[in-house]
Amino acid sequence: FFFLILRPPPRSTPLYSSAASDVYKRQSLTGLNLRNTGFQDEGVAAIGAALGANKTLQNLNLGGNSITAKGAKGLSLGISNHPALKILHLGNNALKCEGVAELSKGLIMNTCLTQLDLSRNTIGMTGSEAISNVISTNKSLTHLILSRNEKSMKFGNGLLLNKTLTHLNLEGCMEVGEEFANGIQKNKTLEYIGIGNNTIDVALLMQMAQGLIFNNSLKVLNLNGIIGRSTKVVKNMFPELLLKNKSITELSLNNANGLSPAFRVEILRALERNSSIRKLELESRWENNVSKEEHLFEGLKNNTALNYLNITGLILKKNGGSSLAKMLEVNNAITYLHIANCALGNEGAAGLFQALAVNKSISALNLSENSISILEPSSFLKALKVNRSLAHLDLSKNQIGSPGADIIAEGLLMNRTLTHLDLKGNHIGNIGCRNIANTLLKGCCLCYLNLKKNYFSGDDGIALKEICAQWGQCHVIIQPPPLQ
């Protein structure tokens, strides 16, 4: 096995000549990374010609080289009958429709390639039609990335005939049309679909959704950032999809413009009867994303499948925080919980730590940006003393100050599982810094501690670094240099 990453040769020798020579001569060469090396068309044509004599290259990265149709034509000849090439990266070039048309001539004949990246190539309608023709006849391609191309891309007919494609990424590059919706509805091999950051027509999205309800192959559905009227259909579609589909394990709806808190409530409720979703992302950055639902997490109490939940930005406050805590007291399936920027406040945080004293599954908890200014000693200390699963805790960008740092320092001495702690931006002063330093000196399980932006004086920061260097077990991050 041999993988080559080329560096610029002497100025008298063109880089592409050196690379082409390696492809010709090194019959043990399996990987070649030429990303962002300024090859352009002449160099890529030379590589294409060299591939004719090479029988071993499996991974070729030509991303970021301003390749146009001229270079694609030469490369197409090289890959048409190559017996080993499996992975080809051509992202962030200038292929456009003409270049993809040239490349497709070689791809149709190729019987070995499994992964193809054509992202960021300004591919429009004509180019997407050429790609559709490729996947309708190609028998080896499993991964296709077309993200960040022109919105005029049309894609779908090839999905009706393709029997090998498992991963398709079309994020931010198309207006989903009838052909694509029909292709998704009838395709039986796709395991991953990424069509986020697109505008999808209402009727077509509903057509696609109806197909997915009874789909048995799809595992990951990425609709992050979908925009426009399509959100109305999503509100009606996904509760039913979660109730009936038995194959989807990951669903991402982060920052979907127009999806209200009420919709997120319906999604969470639908999980009560879902037994397949393992990872759910409902993060939102939109304003006024407030939920007043008292039983928001009721549906997750008896769910035994979901282990990753991200609801960052869903404003919980008192009622939502209380519902979350009650759920965690019963649920022992969720291991990763991301609830940053949810306005839990002191009361919500206290209830959550009470639940952690009972919960036996949470291993990573993100509570950053939750306006926590007071850590309630009894609940926090009990959680750290009793809990045996929590390993990562993020309390960054709150306002726990020096009193909170004192409580944390005390709790760390009781705990034997917490290894990563983030306290960045909590206004911890000199006293809090010294207490944490003493805790590290006495011995705890931490191996990572982030104390950036806590405004303690230079002497305390230097002392803490010296303690960590002496002890050697914990990696501590402090803003360099410590403030004087």
VEXZA-589297 format. One line per field, with one value per residue (C-alpha): x, y, z; residue number from 1; residue in one letter. Coordinates in nm, 3 decimals, decimal comma. Last residue first. Example, Ala and Ser with C-alpha at 12.3 -4.5 7.8 and 13.67 -1.06 7.14 Angstrom:
c1 1,367/1,230
c2 -0,106/-0,450
c3 0,714/0,780
pos 2/1
code S/A
***
This chain:
c1 -0,219/-0,442/-0,309/-0,104/-0,244/-0,610/-0,618/-0,675/-0,594/-0,490/-0,514/-0,283/0,054/0,066/0,364/0,245/-0,104/0,031/0,249/-0,049/-0,256/0,023/0,054/-0,317/-0,314/-0,024/-0,178/-0,502/-0,835/-1,056/-1,248/-1,210/-1,058/-1,093/-1,129/-1,045/-0,954/-0,818/-1,033/-1,042/-0,947/-0,633/-0,537/-0,341/-0,631/-0,856/-0,602/-0,603/-0,984/-0,975/-0,710/-0,914/-1,227/-1,037/-0,879/-1,199/-1,436/-1,632/-1,796/-1,656/-1,509/-1,604/-1,575/-1,522/-1,400/-1,314/-1,611/-1,622/-1,477/-1,660/-1,636/-1,324/-1,481/-1,781/-1,577/-1,410/-1,747/-1,890/-1,594/-1,624/-1,988/-1,896/-1,621/-1,852/-2,138/-2,222/-2,287/-2,080/-1,943/-2,111/-2,016/-2,001/-1,839/-1,802/-2,144/-2,212/-2,157/-2,378/-2,383/-2,121/-2,143/-2,524/-2,523/-2,290/-2,507/-2,839/-2,720/-2,506/-2,756/-2,520/-2,603/-2,558/-2,696/-2,811/-2,831/-2,545/-2,374/-2,558/-2,408/-2,430/-2,228/-2,247/-2,618/-2,717/-2,771/-3,014/-3,098/-2,849/-2,873/-3,238/-3,142/-2,888/-3,169/-3,390/-3,109/-3,040/-3,405/-3,413/-3,087/-3,178/-3,300/-3,286/-3,238/-2,907/-2,738/-2,949/-2,730/-2,796/-2,579/-2,642/-3,019/-3,136/-3,202/-3,524/-3,702/-3,532/-3,435/-3,803/-3,878/-3,582/-3,695/-4,049/-3,917/-3,692/-3,982/-4,202/-3,940/-3,760/-3,751/-3,641/-3,555/-3,215/-3,025/-3,258/-2,996/-3,081/-2,859/-2,951/-3,304/-3,407/-3,555/-3,843/-4,044/-3,995/-3,941/-4,307/-4,343/-4,070/-4,281/-4,533/-4,550/-4,538/-4,449/-4,199/-4,025/-3,848/-3,901/-3,582/-3,440/-3,119/-3,279/-3,141/-3,381/-3,131/-3,246/-3,018/-3,121/-3,460/-3,582/-3,839/-4,093/-4,410/-4,314/-4,102/-4,418/-4,436/-4,090/-4,181/-4,512/-4,334/-4,089/-4,381/-4,523/-4,182/-4,222/-4,054/-4,040/-3,675/-3,523/-3,227/-3,148/-3,390/-3,166/-3,311/-3,093/-3,213/-3,461/-3,563/-3,902/-4,114/-4,472/-4,479/-4,179/-4,319/-4,658/-4,500/-4,279/-4,531/-4,766/-4,503/-4,279/-4,557/-4,574/-4,194/-4,197/-4,330/-3,984/-3,663/-3,492/-3,200/-3,111/-3,315/-3,079/-3,237/-3,019/-3,119/-3,311/-3,349/-3,700/-3,911/-4,278/-4,303/-4,032/-4,260/-4,523/-4,254/-4,139/-4,490/-4,535/-4,212/-4,336/-4,667/-4,503/-4,220/-3,876/-3,638/-3,298/-3,071/-3,094/-3,123/-2,897/-3,016/-2,839/-2,931/-3,036/-3,099/-3,475/-3,556/-3,927/-4,012/-3,668/-3,696/-4,046/-3,932/-3,631/-3,837/-4,102/-3,857/-3,646/-3,500/-3,133/-2,788/-2,791/-2,749/-2,759/-2,573/-2,658/-2,531/-2,642/-2,620/-2,608/-2,934/-2,985/-3,279/-3,529/-3,250/-3,123/-3,444/-3,392/-3,190/-3,246/-2,989/-3,105/-2,993/-2,633/-2,381/-2,330/-2,367/-2,319/-2,168/-2,224/-2,146/-2,228/-2,099/-2,036/-2,298/-2,312/-2,603/-2,866/-2,595/-2,421/-2,737/-2,829/-2,480/-2,532/-2,870/-2,702/-2,457/-2,732/-2,925/-2,639/-2,303/-2,123/-1,846/-1,892/-1,941/-1,839/-1,724/-1,739/-1,719/-1,748/-1,540/-1,472/-1,678/-1,586/-1,747/-2,022/-1,770/-1,542/-1,809/-1,943/-1,623/-1,682/-2,042/-1,927/-1,676/-1,934/-2,190/-1,952/-1,610/-1,474/-1,322/-1,434/-1,486/-1,314/-1,246/-1,231/-1,247/-1,244/-0,970/-0,853/-0,910/-0,893/-1,102/-1,273/-1,060/-0,775/-0,987/-1,209/-0,906/-0,813/-1,166/-1,197/-0,888/-1,046/-1,388/-1,241/-1,018/-0,963/-0,750/-0,955/-1,009/-0,787/-0,791/-0,726/-0,782/-0,739/-0,425/-0,299/-0,305/-0,126/-0,042/-0,362/-0,362/-0,061/-0,275/-0,527/-0,251/-0,116/-0,465/-0,494/-0,169/-0,271/-0,615/-0,533/-0,267/-0,266/-0,185/-0,515/-0,572/-0,314/-0,353/-0,253/-0,342/-0,267/0,090/0,260/0,305/0,508/0,634/0,347/0,160/0,489/0,577/0,237/0,300/0,644/0,518/0,216/0,444/0,625/1,005/1,220/1,052/1,183/0,903/0,584/0,477/0,293/0,096/0,154/-0,022/0,144/0,000
c2 4,046/3,827/3,477/3,464/3,275/3,201/2,893/2,535/2,258/1,908/1,690/1,401/1,578/1,654/1,886/2,044/2,081/2,245/2,480/2,577/2,654/2,866/3,062/3,131/3,233/3,472/3,620/3,725/3,551/3,666/3,350/3,366/3,018/2,767/2,445/2,127/1,793/1,480/1,508/1,207/1,385/1,430/1,657/1,878/1,900/2,004/2,261/2,414/2,425/2,608/2,851/2,937/2,994/3,232/3,420/3,477/3,254/3,477/3,178/3,212/2,864/2,610/2,295/1,968/1,640/1,330/1,290/0,929/0,915/1,199/1,305/1,520/1,679/1,790/2,010/2,185/2,228/2,390/2,630/2,710/2,801/3,043/3,198/3,278/3,055/3,293/3,070/3,062/2,709/2,448/2,150/1,814/1,503/1,173/1,125/0,753/0,682/0,947/0,935/1,188/1,420/1,428/1,468/1,765/1,936/1,876/1,983/2,274/2,460/2,598/2,967/3,185/2,953/3,161/2,855/2,934/2,593/2,297/2,021/1,675/1,369/1,027/1,016/0,653/0,588/0,864/0,891/1,153/1,302/1,384/1,609/1,775/1,856/2,002/2,232/2,338/2,432/2,639/2,822/2,915/2,668/2,928/2,664/2,795/2,454/2,143/1,872/1,534/1,233/0,896/0,865/0,510/0,515/0,717/0,734/1,014/1,171/1,223/1,400/1,634/1,718/1,795/2,026/2,204/2,253/2,399/2,629/2,766/2,542/2,770/2,538/2,675/2,348/2,048/1,782/1,426/1,119/0,778/0,722/0,354/0,276/0,525/0,487/0,836/0,990/1,064/1,273/1,509/1,819/1,754/2,110/2,267/2,633/2,609/2,922/2,960/3,334/3,384/3,129/2,944/2,602/2,256/1,969/1,685/1,330/1,024/0,664/0,661/0,299/0,217/0,495/0,488/0,751/0,921/1,080/1,307/1,449/1,525/1,680/1,905/2,008/2,116/2,324/2,491/2,620/2,497/2,803/2,798/2,456/2,534/2,170/1,910/1,602/1,250/0,944/0,582/0,559/0,193/0,134/0,410/0,423/0,645/0,857/0,925/1,019/1,275/1,382/1,469/1,726/1,971/1,879/1,979/2,330/2,351/2,309/2,663/2,810/2,672/2,350/2,428/2,075/1,812/1,518/1,172/0,880/0,511/0,461/0,097/-0,015/0,262/0,247/0,601/0,713/0,689/0,906/1,156/1,186/1,265/1,512/1,681/1,702/1,861/2,127/2,223/2,196/2,487/2,352/2,396/2,026/1,750/1,488/1,131/0,835/0,464/0,460/0,111/0,074/0,374/0,417/0,730/0,878/0,852/0,999/1,296/1,341/1,333/1,563/1,837/1,938/2,280/2,206/2,265/2,340/1,984/1,713/1,437/1,080/0,771/0,414/0,400/0,040/-0,047/0,257/0,247/0,477/0,682/0,778/0,966/1,187/1,502/1,853/2,112/2,472/2,561/2,545/2,335/2,329/1,954/1,693/1,409/1,052/0,738/0,382/0,373/0,019/-0,074/0,244/0,254/0,478/0,638/0,776/0,901/1,099/1,247/1,368/1,514/1,694/1,852/1,980/2,131/2,309/2,209/2,504/2,272/2,303/1,931/1,667/1,396/1,036/0,716/0,354/0,351/0,001/-0,056/0,253/0,276/0,520/0,712/0,773/0,942/1,112/1,313/1,493/1,583/1,686/1,923/2,080/2,130/2,315/2,161/2,458/2,290/2,274/1,898/1,652/1,369/1,020/0,701/0,344/0,337/-0,024/-0,151/0,179/0,140/0,479/0,647/0,760/0,869/1,077/1,251/1,392/1,520/1,656/1,872/2,046/2,067/2,277/2,202/2,495/2,276/2,266/1,891/1,649/1,363/1,014/0,696/0,342/0,359/0,005/-0,065/0,238/0,256/0,430/0,631/0,821/0,976/1,099/1,242/1,433/1,564/1,675/1,870/2,049/2,134/2,295/2,152/2,434/2,208/2,255/1,879/1,655/1,356/1,025/0,687/0,326/0,351/0,009/0,032/0,346/0,422/0,571/0,734/0,869/1,012/1,180/1,343/1,474/1,604/1,761/1,953/2,119/2,087/2,399/2,546/2,264/2,026/2,140/1,882/1,563/1,348/0,983/0,681/0,338/0,000
c3 3,373/3,156/3,089/2,764/2,589/2,675/2,895/2,780/3,027/2,918/3,229/3,322/3,332/3,705/3,675/3,349/3,495/3,809/3,603/3,387/3,695/3,842/3,517/3,514/3,878/3,822/3,507/3,666/3,607/3,324/3,239/2,862/2,820/3,102/2,899/3,093/2,933/3,105/3,415/3,649/3,970/4,181/4,468/4,228/3,989/4,274/4,390/4,041/4,045/4,376/4,249/3,940/4,144/4,370/4,078/3,887/3,690/3,456/3,282/2,929/2,885/3,149/2,933/3,122/2,972/3,181/3,414/3,540/3,892/4,069/4,435/4,391/4,084/4,292/4,520/4,227/4,059/4,372/4,393/4,020/4,074/4,350/4,125/3,836/3,714/3,432/3,128/2,810/2,859/3,075/2,856/3,035/2,885/3,077/3,239/3,302/3,672/3,836/4,217/4,325/4,025/4,042/4,419/4,391/4,129/4,308/4,655/4,540/4,313/4,048/4,015/3,705/3,438/3,142/2,915/2,678/2,708/2,857/2,640/2,798/2,694/2,865/2,948/3,019/3,391/3,492/3,862/3,983/3,634/3,703/3,994/3,762/3,518/3,787/3,899/3,539/3,485/3,802/3,724/3,369/3,106/2,826/2,552/2,417/2,429/2,473/2,314/2,476/2,388/2,559/2,527/2,606/2,981/2,984/3,320/3,516/3,184/3,094/3,420/3,363/3,008/3,120/3,393/3,144/2,905/3,174/3,327/3,018/2,709/2,425/2,134/2,029/2,055/2,029/1,956/2,059/2,018/2,169/2,037/2,036/2,379/2,379/2,699/2,836/2,495/2,420/2,735/2,621/2,557/2,834/2,966/2,618/2,638/2,350/2,230/1,895/1,891/1,688/1,445/1,517/1,544/1,615/1,554/1,506/1,580/1,597/1,668/1,492/1,452/1,721/1,676/1,886/2,142/1,876/1,735/2,038/1,969/1,608/1,709/1,962/1,692/1,477/1,761/1,802/1,445/1,128/0,905/0,808/0,868/1,091/1,168/1,033/1,048/1,076/1,145/1,183/0,894/0,834/0,999/0,844/0,978/1,288/1,197/0,848/0,992/1,226/0,937/0,668/0,811/0,931/0,637/0,398/0,539/0,535/0,158/0,123/0,139/0,280/0,377/0,609/0,709/0,527/0,578/0,575/0,690/0,687/0,361/0,255/0,356/0,204/0,306/0,440/0,200/-0,103/0,058/0,145/-0,215/-0,333/-0,048/-0,146/-0,503/-0,405/-0,190/-0,426/-0,270/-0,225/-0,126/0,174/0,260/0,001/0,159/0,105/0,265/0,238/-0,128/-0,270/-0,332/-0,555/-0,630/-0,432/-0,472/-0,851/-0,857/-0,646/-0,874/-1,192/-1,044/-0,961/-0,662/-0,727/-0,704/-0,567/-0,197/-0,073/-0,340/-0,156/-0,262/-0,077/-0,161/-0,541/-0,674/-0,852/-1,077/-1,319/-1,146/-0,989/-1,335/-1,409/-1,105/-1,143/-1,263/-1,168/-1,203/-0,851/-0,967/-0,773/-0,398/-0,343/-0,616/-0,411/-0,537/-0,334/-0,456/-0,816/-0,945/-1,206/-1,416/-1,663/-1,499/-1,287/-1,594/-1,767/-1,454/-1,459/-1,816/-1,718/-1,427/-1,670/-1,897/-1,604/-1,434/-1,290/-1,138/-1,012/-0,634/-0,561/-0,816/-0,571/-0,701/-0,495/-0,623/-0,942/-1,080/-1,395/-1,598/-1,944/-1,838/-1,630/-1,928/-2,138/-1,823/-1,791/-2,119/-2,029/-1,682/-1,838/-2,069/-1,791/-1,560/-1,490/-1,297/-0,990/-0,627/-0,607/-0,838/-0,592/-0,747/-0,536/-0,670/-0,933/-0,984/-1,340/-1,531/-1,846/-1,876/-1,609/-1,833/-2,127/-1,898/-1,751/-2,092/-2,155/-1,802/-1,858/-2,154/-1,986/-1,704/-1,403/-1,167/-0,936/-0,615/-0,597/-0,790/-0,538/-0,679/-0,475/-0,613/-0,827/-0,905/-1,282/-1,428/-1,798/-1,908/-1,587/-1,721/-1,998/-1,744/-1,525/-1,824/-1,903/-1,540/-1,570/-1,885/-1,750/-1,415/-1,187/-0,932/-0,634/-0,450/-0,405/-0,571/-0,338/-0,503/-0,353/-0,454/-0,587/-0,598/-0,975/-0,929/-1,280/-1,477/-1,186/-1,054/-1,395/-1,415/-1,077/-1,173/-1,507/-1,332/-1,100/-1,390/-1,349/-1,377/-1,071/-0,852/-0,740/-0,557/-0,297/-0,384/-0,140/-0,228/-0,079/-0,099/0,000
pos 484/483/482/481/480/479/478/477/476/475/474/473/472/471/470/469/468/467/466/465/464/463/462/461/460/459/458/457/456/455/454/453/452/451/450/449/448/447/446/445/444/443/442/441/440/439/438/437/436/435/434/433/432/431/430/429/428/427/426/425/424/423/422/421/420/419/418/417/416/415/414/413/412/411/410/409/408/407/406/405/404/403/402/401/400/399/398/397/396/395/394/393/392/391/390/389/388/387/386/385/384/383/382/381/380/379/378/377/376/375/374/373/372/371/370/369/368/367/366/365/364/363/362/361/360/359/358/357/356/355/354/353/352/351/350/349/348/347/346/345/344/343/342/341/340/339/338/337/336/335/334/333/332/331/330/329/328/327/326/325/324/323/322/321/320/319/318/317/316/315/314/313/312/311/310/309/308/307/306/305/304/303/302/301/300/299/298/297/296/295/294/293/292/291/290/289/288/287/286/285/284/283/282/281/280/279/278/277/276/275/274/273/272/271/270/269/268/267/266/265/264/263/262/261/260/259/258/257/256/255/254/253/252/251/250/249/248/247/246/245/244/243/242/241/240/239/238/237/236/235/234/233/232/231/230/229/228/227/226/225/224/223/222/221/220/219/218/217/216/215/214/213/212/211/210/209/208/207/206/205/204/203/202/201/200/199/198/197/196/195/194/193/192/191/190/189/188/187/186/185/184/183/182/181/180/179/178/177/176/175/174/173/172/171/170/169/168/167/166/165/164/163/162/161/160/159/158/157/156/155/154/153/152/151/150/149/148/147/146/145/144/143/142/141/140/139/138/137/136/135/134/133/132/131/130/129/128/127/126/125/124/123/122/121/120/119/118/117/116/115/114/113/112/111/110/109/108/107/106/105/104/103/102/101/100/99/98/97/96/95/94/93/92/91/90/89/88/87/86/85/84/83/82/81/80/79/78/77/76/75/74/73/72/71/70/69/68/67/66/65/64/63/62/61/60/59/58/57/56/55/54/53/52/51/50/49/48/47/46/45/44/43/42/41/40/39/38/37/36/35/34/33/32/31/30/29/28/27/26/25/24/23/22/21/20/19/18/17/16/15/14/13/12/11/10/9/8/7/6/5/4/3/2/1
code Q/L/P/P/P/Q/I/I/V/H/C/Q/G/W/Q/A/C/I/E/K/L/A/I/G/D/D/G/S/F/Y/N/K/K/L/N/L/Y/C/L/C/C/G/K/L/L/T/N/A/I/N/R/C/G/I/N/G/I/H/N/G/K/L/D/L/H/T/L/T/R/N/M/L/L/G/E/A/I/I/D/A/G/P/S/G/I/Q/N/K/S/L/D/L/H/A/L/S/R/N/V/K/L/A/K/L/F/S/S/P/E/L/I/S/I/S/N/E/S/L/N/L/A/S/I/S/K/N/V/A/L/A/Q/F/L/G/A/A/G/E/N/G/L/A/C/N/A/I/H/L/Y/T/I/A/N/N/V/E/L/M/K/A/L/S/S/G/G/N/K/K/L/I/L/G/T/I/N/L/Y/N/L/A/T/N/N/K/L/G/E/F/L/H/E/E/K/S/V/N/N/E/W/R/S/E/L/E/L/K/R/I/S/S/N/R/E/L/A/R/L/I/E/V/R/F/A/P/S/L/G/N/A/N/N/L/S/L/E/T/I/S/K/N/K/L/L/L/E/P/F/M/N/K/V/V/K/T/S/R/G/I/I/G/N/L/N/L/V/K/L/S/N/N/F/I/L/G/Q/A/M/Q/M/L/L/A/V/D/I/T/N/N/G/I/G/I/Y/E/L/T/K/N/K/Q/I/G/N/A/F/E/E/G/V/E/M/C/G/E/L/N/L/H/T/L/T/K/N/L/L/L/G/N/G/F/K/M/S/K/E/N/R/S/L/I/L/H/T/L/S/K/N/T/S/I/V/N/S/I/A/E/S/G/T/M/G/I/T/N/R/S/L/D/L/Q/T/L/C/T/N/M/I/L/G/K/S/L/E/A/V/G/E/C/K/L/A/N/N/G/L/H/L/I/K/L/A/P/H/N/S/I/G/L/S/L/G/K/A/G/K/A/T/I/S/N/G/G/L/N/L/N/Q/L/T/K/N/A/G/L/A/A/G/I/A/A/V/G/E/D/Q/F/G/T/N/R/L/N/L/G/T/L/S/Q/R/K/Y/V/D/S/A/A/S/S/Y/L/P/T/S/R/P/P/P/R/L/I/L/F/F/F
***
